[in-house]
Structures are given as structure tokens and as C-alpha cells.
Amino acid sequence: MPAFLASLHLTPLSGTILVVIVVLAGHRFRKAWKERETDSGWKTRAWLFGLVAFVGLLVLAFVPLKG
């Protein structure tokens, strides 16, 4: 394993901030999804917020928390 991956971890503060970002991105994804009938740009916003939430959840799932 490369050395930079061995030292990769989340602190409690960065983990908490990431959880908040994921929750807010998920909320905005849901809001964009609900606006699909009235707004033509909903797909772009849904993809953007969905990818942010997805990447954030992957980081939370696979990067260990150091505390």
C-alpha cells in the first residue's frame, strides 16, 4: 500500500463536516428531483448534488476515522 494511503484518515471534525455536506447535498438533490416538471435545468443540478453526496458517502464509508 502506498504511504499516502496508509496515513489517510478523517478527524472527528472533518468527518462531521463531511456528514453535514452529504446531508445538504442529498437534500438539494431531492429538491432538484421534485422540480423536474417545472424547471428545465433540474438534471444538471441533480447530477451535481448527487455526485457530491455519492463521493462524500464513499469517503465516509472507506476512509477510517482517527480519534
Backbone as JSON Lines, residues from 0, in Angstrom:
{"i":0,"aa":"M","n":[0.84,-1.17,0.0],"ca":[0.0,0.0,0.0],"c":[0.89,1.24,0.0]}
{"i":1,"aa":"P","n":[0.55,2.23,-0.84],"ca":[1.35,3.46,-0.85],"c":[1.29,4.18,0.5]}
{"i":2,"aa":"A","n":[2.35,4.88,0.8],"ca":[2.46,5.53,2.11],"c":[1.37,6.59,2.32]}
{"i":3,"aa":"F","n":[1.0,7.31,1.25],"ca":[0.0,8.35,1.44],"c":[-1.38,7.76,1.75]}
{"i":4,"aa":"L","n":[-1.66,6.55,1.28],"ca":[-2.93,5.91,1.61],"c":[-2.95,5.38,3.04]}
{"i":5,"aa":"A","n":[-1.8,4.96,3.53],"ca":[-1.72,4.45,4.89],"c":[-1.96,5.54,5.91]}
{"i":6,"aa":"S","n":[-1.6,6.77,5.57],"ca":[-1.76,7.87,6.53],"c":[-3.06,8.64,6.31]}
{"i":7,"aa":"L","n":[-3.9,8.2,5.39],"ca":[-5.15,8.88,5.09],"c":[-6.2,8.53,6.14]}
{"i":8,"aa":"H","n":[-6.76,9.54,6.78],"ca":[-7.8,9.32,7.77],"c":[-8.62,10.6,7.93]}
{"i":9,"aa":"L","n":[-9.79,10.45,8.55],"ca":[-10.64,11.59,8.86],"c":[-10.55,11.9,10.35]}
{"i":10,"aa":"T","n":[-10.48,13.15,10.68],"ca":[-10.58,13.54,12.08],"c":[-12.06,13.63,12.43]}
{"i":11,"aa":"P","n":[-12.4,13.64,13.7],"ca":[-13.82,13.79,14.05],"c":[-14.46,15.06,13.47]}
{"i":12,"aa":"L","n":[-13.71,16.15,13.44],"ca":[-14.24,17.4,12.89],"c":[-14.46,17.28,11.37]}
{"i":13,"aa":"S","n":[-13.48,16.75,10.65],"ca":[-13.65,16.62,9.2],"c":[-14.74,15.61,8.85]}
{"i":14,"aa":"G","n":[-14.88,14.57,9.66],"ca":[-15.96,13.6,9.44],"c":[-17.32,14.24,9.66]}
{"i":15,"aa":"T","n":[-17.44,15.06,10.68],"ca":[-18.7,15.75,10.96],"c":[-19.05,16.73,9.85]}
{"i":16,"aa":"I","n":[-18.06,17.47,9.39],"ca":[-18.28,18.42,8.29],"c":[-18.7,17.67,7.04]}
{"i":17,"aa":"L","n":[-18.08,16.54,6.77],"ca":[-18.43,15.75,5.59],"c":[-19.85,15.19,5.7]}
{"i":18,"aa":"V","n":[-20.27,14.78,6.87],"ca":[-21.65,14.31,7.06],"c":[-22.64,15.44,6.77]}
{"i":19,"aa":"V","n":[-22.34,16.63,7.25],"ca":[-23.22,17.78,7.0],"c":[-23.29,18.08,5.51]}
{"i":20,"aa":"I","n":[-22.15,18.03,4.82],"ca":[-22.13,18.29,3.37],"c":[-22.95,17.24,2.63]}
{"i":21,"aa":"V","n":[-22.81,15.97,3.02],"ca":[-23.57,14.9,2.38],"c":[-25.07,15.08,2.59]}
{"i":22,"aa":"V","n":[-25.46,15.43,3.81],"ca":[-26.88,15.64,4.1],"c":[-27.44,16.8,3.29]}
{"i":23,"aa":"L","n":[-26.7,17.91,3.24],"ca":[-27.17,19.07,2.48],"c":[-27.22,18.77,0.98]}
{"i":24,"aa":"A","n":[-26.23,18.06,0.46],"ca":[-26.23,17.7,-0.96],"c":[-27.4,16.75,-1.27]}
{"i":25,"aa":"G","n":[-27.67,15.82,-0.38],"ca":[-28.8,14.92,-0.58],"c":[-30.12,15.66,-0.56]}
{"i":26,"aa":"H","n":[-30.23,16.63,0.32],"ca":[-31.45,17.45,0.38],"c":[-31.62,18.25,-0.9]}
{"i":27,"aa":"R","n":[-30.54,18.85,-1.38],"ca":[-30.62,19.63,-2.63],"c":[-30.9,18.72,-3.83]}
{"i":28,"aa":"F","n":[-30.37,17.49,-3.83],"ca":[-30.69,16.53,-4.88],"c":[-32.19,16.26,-4.9]}
{"i":29,"aa":"R","n":[-32.74,16.0,-3.73],"ca":[-34.17,15.72,-3.63],"c":[-35.0,16.91,-4.09]}
{"i":30,"aa":"K","n":[-34.57,18.11,-3.74],"ca":[-35.29,19.32,-4.16],"c":[-35.23,19.48,-5.68]}
{"i":31,"aa":"A","n":[-34.07,19.23,-6.28],"ca":[-33.94,19.32,-7.74],"c":[-34.81,18.26,-8.4]}
{"i":32,"aa":"W","n":[-34.86,17.08,-7.82],"ca":[-35.68,16.0,-8.38],"c":[-37.16,16.37,-8.36]}
{"i":33,"aa":"K","n":[-37.6,17.01,-7.29],"ca":[-39.0,17.41,-7.18],"c":[-39.35,18.53,-8.16]}
{"i":34,"aa":"E","n":[-38.37,19.3,-8.6],"ca":[-38.6,20.41,-9.53],"c":[-38.5,19.98,-10.99]}
{"i":35,"aa":"R","n":[-38.44,18.7,-11.26],"ca":[-38.2,18.23,-12.62],"c":[-39.3,18.61,-13.6]}
{"i":36,"aa":"E","n":[-40.52,18.84,-13.14],"ca":[-41.61,19.18,-14.04],"c":[-41.7,20.68,-14.32]}
{"i":37,"aa":"T","n":[-41.1,21.49,-13.48],"ca":[-41.23,22.94,-13.64],"c":[-39.93,23.63,-14.07]}
{"i":38,"aa":"D","n":[-38.8,22.95,-13.98],"ca":[-37.52,23.59,-14.28],"c":[-36.74,22.73,-15.26]}
{"i":39,"aa":"S","n":[-36.24,23.36,-16.33],"ca":[-35.52,22.59,-17.35],"c":[-34.09,22.25,-16.95]}
{"i":40,"aa":"G","n":[-33.51,22.95,-15.99],"ca":[-32.13,22.69,-15.58],"c":[-32.0,21.75,-14.39]}
{"i":41,"aa":"W","n":[-33.05,21.02,-14.09],"ca":[-33.05,20.18,-12.9],"c":[-32.05,19.04,-13.01]}
{"i":42,"aa":"K","n":[-31.84,18.51,-14.22],"ca":[-30.93,17.36,-14.39],"c":[-29.5,17.7,-14.02]}
{"i":43,"aa":"T","n":[-29.04,18.86,-14.44],"ca":[-27.68,19.27,-14.13],"c":[-27.49,19.42,-12.62]}
{"i":44,"aa":"R","n":[-28.44,20.08,-11.98],"ca":[-28.34,20.25,-10.52],"c":[-28.44,18.91,-9.79]}
{"i":45,"aa":"A","n":[-29.32,18.04,-10.27],"ca":[-29.46,16.73,-9.63],"c":[-28.17,15.92,-9.77]}
{"i":46,"aa":"W","n":[-27.55,15.95,-10.93],"ca":[-26.28,15.24,-11.11],"c":[-25.19,15.82,-10.22]}
{"i":47,"aa":"L","n":[-25.12,17.14,-10.16],"ca":[-24.09,17.79,-9.35],"c":[-24.23,17.42,-7.88]}
{"i":48,"aa":"F","n":[-25.41,17.62,-7.34],"ca":[-25.62,17.33,-5.92],"c":[-25.58,15.83,-5.64]}
{"i":49,"aa":"G","n":[-26.05,15.02,-6.58],"ca":[-25.98,13.58,-6.4],"c":[-24.55,13.07,-6.37]}
{"i":50,"aa":"L","n":[-23.71,13.6,-7.24],"ca":[-22.3,13.19,-7.23],"c":[-21.58,13.63,-5.96]}
{"i":51,"aa":"V","n":[-21.88,14.82,-5.49],"ca":[-21.28,15.29,-4.24],"c":[-21.67,14.37,-3.09]}
{"i":52,"aa":"A","n":[-22.96,14.02,-3.02],"ca":[-23.42,13.14,-1.95],"c":[-22.8,11.75,-2.09]}
{"i":53,"aa":"F","n":[-22.71,11.24,-3.31],"ca":[-22.16,9.91,-3.55],"c":[-20.68,9.83,-3.16]}
{"i":54,"aa":"V","n":[-19.9,10.8,-3.59],"ca":[-18.47,10.81,-3.26],"c":[-18.28,10.99,-1.75]}
{"i":55,"aa":"G","n":[-19.07,11.85,-1.15],"ca":[-18.98,12.04,0.29],"c":[-19.3,10.76,1.06]}
{"i":56,"aa":"L","n":[-20.32,10.03,0.62],"ca":[-20.66,8.77,1.27],"c":[-19.56,7.72,1.08]}
{"i":57,"aa":"L","n":[-18.95,7.69,-0.1],"ca":[-17.83,6.77,-0.33],"c":[-16.66,7.09,0.6]}
{"i":58,"aa":"V","n":[-16.35,8.35,0.75],"ca":[-15.26,8.75,1.65],"c":[-15.59,8.34,3.09]}
{"i":59,"aa":"L","n":[-16.84,8.61,3.5],"ca":[-17.22,8.24,4.85],"c":[-17.19,6.73,5.06]}
{"i":60,"aa":"A","n":[-17.47,5.97,4.02],"ca":[-17.5,4.51,4.15],"c":[-16.12,3.89,4.17]}
{"i":61,"aa":"F","n":[-15.17,4.44,3.41],"ca":[-13.91,3.74,3.21],"c":[-12.69,4.41,3.81]}
{"i":62,"aa":"V","n":[-12.81,5.63,4.29],"ca":[-11.66,6.3,4.94],"c":[-11.87,6.19,6.45]}
{"i":63,"aa":"P","n":[-10.92,5.64,7.15],"ca":[-11.1,5.44,8.59],"c":[-11.1,6.75,9.37]}
{"i":64,"aa":"L","n":[-11.81,6.72,10.49],"ca":[-11.88,7.86,11.38],"c":[-10.81,7.7,12.45]}
{"i":65,"aa":"K","n":[-10.0,8.74,12.61],"ca":[-8.94,8.69,13.63],"c":[-9.36,9.61,14.77]}
{"i":66,"aa":"G","n":[-9.48,9.04,15.94],"ca":[-9.96,9.86,17.02],"c":[-9.32,9.58,18.34]}
